[in-house]
Structures are given as C-alpha cells and as structure tokens.
Amino acid sequence: MASFGQDAPATGSIPSPDGVTSAPVIKAVRLRHPWRNLIAIVILVYVAAFVWDAANRKAFQWDVYIKYLFDQRISQAALVTIELTVLSMVIAAIIALLLAVMRLSTNPVLRGVAWFYVWFFRGTPVYVQLVFWGLLSTIYPIIPFGLPFLPPVFTLDAHNGLSFFTLAVIGLALNEAAYLAEIVRAGILSVDGGQEEAARALGMTWTQSMWRVVIPQSMRVIIPPTGNEFISMLKTTSLVTAVPFSLDLYSRSRDIGIPLFDPLPLLLDASTWYLGITSILMVGQYFLERRFARGIGAARPAKRGKVVGVTTYEITGEDGQ
C-alpha cells in the first residue's frame, strides 16, 4: 500500500473549489494471477497435443470407427443396453424402497432381513452374482413356488422359462437394490421427524404419512445419488456376459471387432454410445432435481455474484497511511 504526504501530486487527490485538498483518491488495481494463467495455458497445450496425437495415431483406425459407429448391430445393442438399465433400475427402486422401510421398522425381524440383504449383495462382486444367475438352471432345473415343506403350488422350468435377458435383469436389479436401499433410507432420515408427527396428528396412518409426506420430501435428497447409480448401472450392463448374455452394447461391439482383428475402433464406438446415453441421463437428472427441489428455494443461501477479481487499493491521505 503506497502512502503520500502533503506534497503528493495533484492527481492523487480531489481538489475542492477553494483549492484545499479534500478526500483521498482510492485507485483500484485488479489483482493479477500470472501462475494461474500459465498453468491454464500449459494444460490447454497438453490437451491439444493429446487430441492431435490421437487424431493421427493409426492404431485407433478412425475410418473403421466411423464405419461402425452407426452400424445397425451397434445401435440395436445400444437399445438393448438401455432396456437392461431401465428395467433393472425400476425393479431395484421398488425393492430398495421396501428394504429402506424395513430397515426403519420397529420390527427386529424385518430390520434383520433387510440388513442381511444389504450386507450380502453389497459384500459380493456383481460379476460373481451374475455368474451364479447364469448357472441358475444348472443349480435349480425346476424352481418350486409354494409354502416350505409342502407340495409346490406351481413350478417353473428354469431352462425354458427364464431367458438370459431376464436373468441379467434380475441379477442387476437385486444387486442395485442393496445400494439404492441405503440411499432411500438416508433420504427418509433427512426429513424432520416433526413432519411425520404432524401427519399422524392429522389422522394419517404410518403408511399414509410415509407415502404422502415423508417420501415426497425425501426425494430431493434421493434423486442426486440415484442419478449417479442410474449412470453406473448403464456401465454395469457390460458385465452381463457373465450370465451369459451377449446382445448388450459392449459384448456386441467386442464380437464385431474380434473377426476384424482390430477391436480398438469398436471399443471406441461403444464408448461413444455410452457417453451419449450418459449425457442424456445427466440432463434428465438435472430436470428431476429441479422438479423435486421446488419450494425450498427460500431456504437456500443467496447465490453470490460472479467474482471478477480481487482489488488492492492505493490510498492518498494527509496522514501518510
């Protein structure tokens, strides 16, 4: 900070009509960030160098990449991947909601069953679980349905009654439900307990208070991590080869690339489709978050304006400080 005495130049103060120096002048100087700018330039140079190198590297076979990017087999496999993702997430969400309610129940049996489910499916790899689902018809050729130790009401032939697609959906959904259950439970616990008490005071049953009051308010907490799980499920579908199911996006692109003895361009095609679908899901997640965040804007802290820079000041005064 610069200081000036009474002999300061006239440009450093504002003269009054009688010629006497009055208020000091504050000169704002924008704070510069040379190192930050230098780092940004270096990063941009490295990114440009990487893109240039990738564009000219023959191993990527960009002509093959473009040829198969919109191939009918790839696009159909992308559709199958979306079907796997949506069906698995819908079933997982239903199971997760039941598990979360069971975890919060006062019944110790329900809490224990829900805890064991979450512990088991989160503690074992999803690939191993899918392998077991693929071996279901070998382990249980006939699946009975009915009460224990009594003749079954009806039976299901696992060989003919369950396709690999169905087994893949079941395996993915049961695994994902364990993770979603904890997300839903955290969302329910985020709602103030007074909300449920008020609902009960109005004559609602526990079930009605959960469905009409608590769960709708918890959605603003549940949606963001659930969106991440949805995107994660999209990529987890690449593991359904363990069932074995080979009509998903990854498996199909791999099968096309193997006879060409050049799988890399097809893997790039699959990655491009995954990125495209993920981008659409992220847009949907954004609008869902806005939808369920309505009515809480007043409780949020005011958004700060954009910081354009920090200023220092050069002050001229008679005291020299």
N, C-alpha and C positions, 0 to 999 in steps of 0.2 A: 504494500500500500504506500503510495507516494504521499509526501507531506509538503506543504507550501507555507511560507511565511507571508508577511505583509508585502514583500517585494515580488509576489507571484505575478506572472504575466496577466495582462487584462483578459486573455482568452480563458483563464481559469476561473473567472467569477462573473457574475451578472451585475453590471453597474446600475445603480439607481438613478433617477432623474437628477438628483443633486450632486452626482459624481462620486458618492461614497459607496465603497464596495459592500454589497449586501450578501445574500445567501450564497453558499458554496455550490459549485457545479459538480454533479456526480456523473462521471463518464463510465458507461457500461462497456466492458470489454468481454467478448464471448470467450469462454474457456475452450481452448483447443485440445484435441485428442490425437496427437500425431501417431502414437503407438497403436491405438485402436484402428485408425485408418490404415496404417501399414499392415497390421495383421489381416484386416479385411481384404486388402489387395493381394496379399500372399495367398490367402485361401482361395480367392477367385482365380488366381493364376493356376493353382494346383487343380482346381475343378476343371478349368478349361483344358489343361494338359491331359487330364484323365479322359475327358469326353473325346478329345481329338485322338488320343491313342486308341480308345475303344472303337471309334468310328473307322479307324484304318487297320485294325487288327484282324487278320484273315481268319483266326480261329473262331470268331463269332459268326462267320458266314451270314452276313446281313441279308444277302439275296435269298438264302433259304429261310431266314427268319421272316422276311416279308411274304414269301410264297405261302407259308403255312400259318401265318398269323390269323387269317380269317377263313382257314380251311373248315369245311363243314364238320369234319370229325372233331376239331378243336372246339368249335362253337357249341356243338351238341354236348360235348364233355363239360363245358363251362355251365350249361344249363343243368346238367345232372348234379354238378357240384353245388349250384345254388339250391336245388331241391334238397340235397342232403343237408345243407346248412340250415335251411328254413325249417324243415320237418324236425330235425334234431333239436333245434333251439325251442320250438314250440312245445314239444314233449318235455324237454328239460325244464322249461319255465313252469309248466304245470306241476311237475314232480317237485321242483325246488320250492314252490310256494307251499305245498303240503309239508315238506320237510322243515321249512322255516317255522311254520305254525306248530309243528310237533316239537321242535326244539324249544319253543317258548311256552309249551303247555306245562301245566302243573302235574300232569300225569307222568310219573317216573318211567313207566314202560314206553310211552311214546317218545319221551326225551332220549331214552337209551337206544331205541331202534333208530331214531334219526341220527344220533351221534355215531352209531356204528356204521351206518350207511355212508355218512360223510367221511369218516375215518378210513373206511375200506377203499372207496372209489378215488379219494384224493391221494391215498398212500400207495396205489399201484399204478404203473405206467399205462397210459391209454392204449399204447400199441399192444401190450400184453393182454389187456382186456379184449381188444378186438380179435386177437388170435384165438382166445377161448370162445368168443362168439362164433368164429368161423368153424370151430370144432364142435359146436353145439349138437349138430346132427349125429356126430360120432359118439358123443358122450350120452346124449338123450335122443335116441332114434324116435321114440314115442314120448310126447310130453303130455302127462295126465293133468286134468283140471278137476278139482273137487276137494272135499274135506280130507284131511290126513287120516290114514289107516282105514279109509272106506273106499269102496269101488268108485272110480272116477266118473264124473258126470259126462264128460266127453274127453276125447284125446285128440292130439294134433300130431300129424306126421311131420317131423322136423325136416325130412329130406325134401318133401314136396310142398309143404305148407309155408315154409319160410324161405324167401329168396335171399340172395346175398345182399341186395339193396336193403331189404327190411332188416336184416341182421346188422348191417352197417349203421342204419339209423338208430336202432335200439342201443347198440354199443356206444355210439357217440352221445346219445341223449342221456343215458344213465350215468355216464362219466361226467358230463357237463352239469347235470343236476346237482352234483355234490358241491361244485363251485358256486353255482347260482344260489344255492340254498343259503350259503353264508352271506352272500350279497344281499339277499332279500331279508335275512334276519337282521343284518346291520341297518338296513333301511327302516325296518319296523321299529327297532330300538331307537332310531334317531327322532322319532315322533314323540313329543312331550306326553308324558303319562296322563296329564290333565285332559287331553283330547279324548282318550278312551273313557275316563271318568265322567266327562260331560255327556258323552254319548250314552253311557249306561244310565246317567241321571235322567235322560230324556226317554228312557224306557226301552232302549235298544238292547238286544241280547249281545253276548260276547261275539258271536259270529257276525251279526249285523254291524257292530261297531268296528270290527276288523275290516270288513269288505267295503263299508260305506265311508268310514272316517280315517282309520289308521293307514290302510294300504294305499289309498289315493294320495295321501300326503307324503308317504314314504317314496313314491315313485320318483320324485326329483333327486333323491339320493341313490335310488336303484338304477336309474337309466344310464348314467355315465359309465359305471363299471360293466353293466350288462352289454352296452355297445361294444366295449373292448372285448368281452367274451364272445360276442357275435362275430367280430372280425377274427378272433383267434380260432373260432370253430371253422370258419371258412378255410383256414390254412390247415387245420387238423384233419380235414377231409382227405388230405393227401396220404393219410395213414391207413385208409380203408383197404389198401392192398393186402393187409393182414387178414382180412375176412375169409377169402379174398374177393374183392370187388375191383374191377379194372376199367370201369367206364367213367371214372372221375377225371378231372382236368389233368392232374399230374400223371396219373397212370396212362391216360390216353396219349399225352404228348411224349411220354417215355417210350411207349410201344411204337409210335410212329418214327421216333428218332433212331431206335435200335437198328432196323433194317437199313437205314441210310448210313450207318456207321458214323453218325455225326449228331449226337444227342444234344449238344450245346444250344444250337439255334431253337430247337423245340422247347428246351427248358426256359429259354428267354421268352418264347411265345406264351408258355404257361404263366411265367412271372408277370408278363404284361397284362394278361387277363385277370390274374389275382389282384394286381394293383388297380385295375379299372373297377372291378367289383367292390374292392375295399373302399375306393374313393366314393362310390355311390352310397355305400353303407354309412360312411362318415357324414355325408350330407344328411341322410335320414336321421342319424343320431343327433345332429345339431338341431334339427327342427323338433324332434321329440323332446329334447331338453328344454327348448323354449316353450313348448306346449305345457309341460308339467311344472315349469318354473313360474307360471302366471300367478300373480297375486302376492309374490314375495319380493317384488322389486323394491318396495318401500323399506324393506328390512335390510337391504344391501347397502354397503357403504357407497357414497357417491363416487363415481368414476373420476379419477384425476385427469386433468388435461394432459395433452402430449407434452413431454419435456423436450424443449428445443435446445436447451443448452444451459449451462451454469455460468453466471456472470460474476466478475470481480469488479470492484469499484475503485476509481481514483478520485479522492476527495480533496477539495481545496478549501482550507479554512484558516481563520486568523490564529487559531491555537497551534497550528503546525502539525496536527494529528489527523 
